[in-house]
Amino acid sequence: MRGEQKHRTRTSEFVCGSCKQPVDTVVERHKSFGVFIPVWTAGPCHNPRCPEYVSEAELIGRLRGARDRRAGRIRH
């Protein structure tokens, strides 16, 4: 029976450090011995009253900028 159990993820595992509201879980990559390993971390806070608030538009802009830098379109 144990092998048939499905692993469930907790949606509110991480909370914002400032407002203590639940935040999304974000998967990042960490390279170890030449292999990328998934690492689950706290995502940005989407509570507009929080001092650490990150809007969806700002988040998308950051992701696009990082993608463009990796592709060589933007050089810093």
N, C-alpha and C positions, 0 to 999 in steps of 0.2 A: 504494500500500500504506500509506503513512504516514497518510492520512486515515481509514483503516479501523481504526487502532489504538485501543484503548480505554484511557482514563486509569485507572490503578489508584491507590488510596490506600493509604498505608502505615499499618498499624494502630498500630505502636509508634513513631511519629514523635516524640512528646513523652514526656518522662520527668519524674518528680517531682524537684523541686529538692533535697529533703531525703534521700529514700531511694533515688533513682535507679531506681525501678521504673517500667515503662511505664504511662502514664495514657491515658485516652480522649481523643480529639480532639473538641472542642466547636466548633460553628459559632456565632459571634456576628455581629451586624450593625453595620456602620459606615456612616454617612450621608456621602456625598460628592456634591456638586453636585445635591442633591435626590433622589438614588437610593441605596437601601440596598445595600451591597456585602457579601458574605459574607467573614468573616475567621475562619480556623481557628486556634484557640488550644488550649492544654493544659487538660484538664478537671481535676476534683478528684482527689486521691489516695484510693484505696480500700484501701490497705494498713493494717490495724488497728495495726500496730507503728510506723507513721510518725507523727512529731509533727504533720504537716499533714493527717492523716486526716480525711475527711469521710464520715460515715455516709450511707447511702441515705435514711434517714428525715429527717435534717437537710437534705439536699439537696432533697428533695421539699417540705419546709416552706418553704425559701427560695423555691423556684419558685412555690409557691402564694401566698405573701405578696406577691411581686412582681406576680403576675397580679392579685391583689385590689387592690393599690394602683393599678395601671393602670386597672382598671375603676371606681375611685372608691369601693370598698367600705371601704377603710381610708384614713384621712387622717393624715398626719404633718406 
